[in-house]
């Protein structure tokens, strides 16, 4: 996604990392599956490293390209975490102009908007 329009007319950009008005949410229904997948993936990596089969593990889980074989264990774990998180998270944005919260609906770039209700 590159940019989209808030209902107030403000253009929201999503063209880089470390955006202060962007976040992610994970549905409660995905937490247990995410935890199980991550633990299993990290366990298989640790086991492979301990058995001297890291290269085989990388080839099975990534590719046979030379760059993949150069990755440190922490790089592989980071990649596992990122890959799994992206499968179950949705984007959330906070419009810097009007304060609306925009929650991604499904895998497409459709959003529901929410705005703060005034205190009475």
N, C-alpha and C positions, 0 to 999 in steps of 0.2 A: 504494500500500500504506500502511496506517495503522499497524498493529501486529500482531505475531504472537508466539507463545509458543515459547521455547527448550525443549528436552527437559528442562532442569533446573527448568522452571516460571517462569523469569524472563520478563517481558514486554519485548520489544524494540520500540521505537517508531521509526517512519520517517515522521515528520510534518513535517519541516523540512529545511533545508539545513545544511551544515557540521556533520554528526554525527560525532563523533570515533570511534565504533565501527562506522562504515559505510565501505565502499570499493567499488571496482569492479575487475573483471578482464576482460581482453581475451584471448580464445583466440588462440594463435599463428597459427592458420589465418586469422584476420581481419585481421592487421596489414598485409599487403601490399595487400589490397583497400581498407582504410581509408586508407592512405597515398595510394594512387592517386586515390581519390574526393576526398579533401581537397585534394590538389595541383591536380587538375583544377578543382575548384570555386573555389579561391582564384585560380588563373590566369585563369579566365573573368571573375571580378570585376575583377581588375587590368586585364585587357584592356579591359573595358567602361568602366572609369573613365578609362583613357588615351584612349579613343575618344570620350569624352563621352556614353557610353550607359549610365551608371549607372542611370538611371530605368528604362530598358527591361530591364536585367538584374534589377532588383528586381521588376518586374512579372512577369517570366518565372519567377523563382525563389521568390517569396513571394506577393505579392498586389498589388492596385491600391489598397489602402487608404492613406490619407494618412500614417498613422503610420510605415509601412514606408519611405516616401520620405524621412523625417527621420533615418533611422539613419546613423550614421557608418560609415566603412569598417571600423573595428575592431569595431563592433557586429555588422556583417554577418559578418565572419570568425569572431567568437566564436559566433554563431548557427550557422554552418556546422559548426564544430568540435563544438559540443554536439549538434547534430542527428545528425551521423554517428557520434559516439561512442555515443550512446544506441541506435543500431541494432545495435551489435556488442558492447556490454558487458553484463555480468551483475553483480548486486549480491553483495557479500560483507559479512557482519556478524560482529562479534566480541562474543559475549555477555559483558557486563560482570560477570555473576555467576559463571559457571563457566569462562569462557575458550574455550568452543567456537567454532569457526569454522563459519559457515553459508554455503554457496555456493548461489546460485540455479541451478536446473536448468531451462533453457529459458525461454521468455518468460512462463510462468505464475509465480505466487508459490509455487513448490515449492523446497524447500531440502534439500541433503544436509548432514549435520553431521559435523564432525571434532573430536576432542578430543585434547589433548596426551597422548602416552604417557609414563608415568613413566620416569625414568632408572634403569637397573639397574647 
